[in-house]
Amino acid sequence: MNSRAIYVSSTSSIGALPPAFALTAVFCFLLTGCRATPPGKIETAVVTRAKHKLLVGGASTKNPLSQTRENIQDGQEVFSQYCVACHGLDGQNTGVPFADRMSPPVPSLTSKEVQSYADGQLKWIIDNGLWPSGMPGSKGILSDEEIWSTVLYIRHLPKAGSLGEPCMYTGDDCRAKKESKSQATHYRTSDER
């Protein structure tokens, strides 16, 4: 058999696909296998328990800052600079366009799952990040005092939607919005509950 006969028989085959089409088909198949889906109830329960009991340290560490209005406002200031992109101004994902599309979704910081962490565990999460989620660590970025004040703010979050949406997603002037919100926000201290 000569080389011309081999060439003709391989190109005239009905099952032969152009290489670009085959690569596109493989790429599309791989993309469908990479889609993030929300975790199921069992997966959520197992991961939640593992985070609270095994993966997150600091359970016995106490917050050295007292729950004063000033410390809570300091926490809000840190939160509005470091955490707002994912958790919204109110810690409840208000105005965050991707919060429910992540896998796992960004939790509301008022949720039972988050509020059931000890203060030291919340500090540990902010400091080290949290796997398996997109929560980054702030080690070397925030001071211990900034993190502890953020924990206080998380414990005293305002009502959902009360602070509006993050200006980074609305196109508003962030400086003007920041000044008006900080003057109008009322935080409940432990004495007011």
C-alpha positions in Angstrom: 0.0 0.0 0.0 1.5 3.3 -1.0 1.4 6.5 1.1 -1.2 8.1 -1.2 -3.7 5.3 -0.5 -3.3 5.8 3.2 -3.8 9.5 3.0 -7.0 9.1 0.9 -8.5 6.5 3.2 -7.9 8.5 6.4 -9.3 11.8 5.0 -12.3 10.2 3.4 -13.4 8.5 6.6 -16.9 9.7 7.8 -15.8 9.5 11.5 -12.8 11.8 11.1 -13.1 15.2 12.9 -11.1 18.3 12.3 -8.6 18.7 15.2 -10.0 22.2 16.2 -13.5 20.7 16.5 -12.3 17.8 18.7 -10.3 20.2 21.0 -13.4 22.4 21.3 -15.6 19.5 22.2 -13.1 18.3 24.9 -12.8 21.8 26.3 -16.6 22.2 26.5 -16.9 18.8 28.2 -14.2 19.8 30.8 -16.0 23.1 31.5 -19.2 21.3 32.4 -17.3 19.1 34.8 -15.8 22.2 36.5 -19.1 24.0 37.3 -19.5 24.9 41.0 -22.7 23.7 42.5 -24.1 24.5 46.0 -23.2 22.0 48.6 -25.8 19.5 49.8 -27.2 19.3 53.3 -24.9 16.5 54.4 -21.8 18.1 52.9 -22.7 21.4 54.6 -23.3 19.7 58.0 -20.0 17.8 57.9 -18.0 20.8 56.8 -19.7 23.1 59.4 -19.0 20.7 62.2 -15.4 20.2 61.1 -14.8 24.0 60.9 -16.2 24.6 64.4 -14.5 21.6 66.1 -11.3 20.8 64.1 -10.2 23.3 61.5 -10.7 26.7 63.3 -8.5 27.5 66.2 -8.9 30.1 69.0 -12.0 28.7 70.7 -10.7 29.6 74.2 -9.2 33.0 73.2 -11.1 35.9 74.7 -11.6 39.3 73.0 -9.5 41.9 75.0 -11.6 44.8 73.7 -14.8 45.8 75.6 -18.1 46.2 73.7 -18.1 50.0 73.6 -19.7 52.1 70.8 -16.2 53.4 69.9 -14.7 49.9 69.5 -17.7 48.7 67.5 -17.3 51.8 65.2 -13.6 51.1 64.9 -14.6 47.6 63.8 -17.0 48.9 61.2 -14.2 51.1 59.8 -11.9 48.1 59.4 -14.7 46.0 58.0 -15.7 48.7 55.5 -12.1 48.7 54.1 -11.2 45.0 54.2 -14.4 42.9 54.3 -17.1 44.8 52.4 -16.3 43.5 48.9 -17.6 40.0 49.9 -19.8 40.6 52.9 -21.4 44.0 52.1 -21.5 47.0 54.4 -23.9 45.2 56.8 -22.2 41.8 56.9 -25.2 40.3 55.2 -24.0 40.4 51.6 -26.3 43.3 50.7 -25.4 44.4 47.2 -22.7 41.9 46.7 -23.4 40.5 43.2 -21.5 37.2 43.5 -22.1 36.3 47.1 -24.6 33.5 46.3 -22.8 32.3 43.2 -19.6 31.2 45.0 -19.2 27.6 46.2 -19.7 27.6 49.0 -21.8 30.8 49.0 -20.5 33.8 51.1 -22.4 33.4 54.4 -24.4 36.1 56.1 -22.4 37.1 59.1 -25.6 37.2 61.2 -26.3 33.5 60.4 -26.4 31.0 63.3 -23.3 29.2 61.7 -21.2 32.3 61.9 -22.5 33.7 65.2 -21.9 30.4 66.9 -18.2 30.8 66.6 -16.4 32.0 69.7 -14.8 35.4 69.5 -11.4 33.8 69.3 -12.5 31.6 66.4 -13.7 34.6 64.5 -10.4 36.3 65.1 -8.6 33.1 63.9 -10.7 33.0 60.7 -10.1 36.7 59.9 -6.4 36.2 60.6 -5.8 32.9 58.8 -8.7 32.7 56.3 -11.0 29.7 56.0 -10.7 26.7 53.9 -12.7 25.4 51.9 -14.0 28.9 51.0 -12.8 32.0 49.4 -12.2 33.7 52.7 -8.7 35.2 52.7 -6.5 35.6 55.7 -5.4 39.1 56.9 -2.2 38.0 58.6 0.3 40.9 58.1 -2.5 43.2 56.8 -4.6 43.9 59.9 -3.3 44.4 63.4 -4.7 42.3 66.3 -6.6 45.3 67.6 -8.2 45.9 64.1 -9.2 42.2 64.0 -10.7 42.2 67.5 -12.7 45.4 66.8 -13.9 43.7 63.6 -15.1 40.8 65.7 -17.1 43.3 67.8 -18.7 44.8 64.7 -19.6 41.3 63.5 -21.3 40.7 66.9 -23.3 44.0 66.5 -24.2 44.1 62.8 -26.9 46.5 61.7 -30.1 45.4 60.1 -29.8 43.9 56.6 -29.8 46.6 53.9 -29.7 49.4 56.4 -26.3 50.6 55.2 -27.1 50.3 51.5 -24.9 48.6 48.9 -21.1 48.9 48.6 -20.2 51.9 46.5 -17.7 49.7 44.5 -20.8 48.0 43.0 -23.1 51.0 42.6 -20.6 53.5 41.1 -21.3 56.0 43.8 -18.6 58.3 45.3 -17.2 56.1 48.1 -15.8 59.0 50.1 -19.1 60.9 50.4 -21.1 57.7 51.1 -18.7 56.7 53.8 -19.0 60.0 55.7 -22.8 60.0 55.7 -23.2 56.3 56.7 -20.7 56.5 59.6 -22.7 59.5 61.1 -26.1 57.8 60.8 -25.4 54.3 62.1 -26.6 53.2 65.5 -25.0 50.1 67.0 -26.5 48.2 69.9 -24.0 47.5 72.7 -24.5 44.7 75.1 -26.0 47.1 77.6 -28.8 48.1 75.1 -30.0 44.5 74.4 
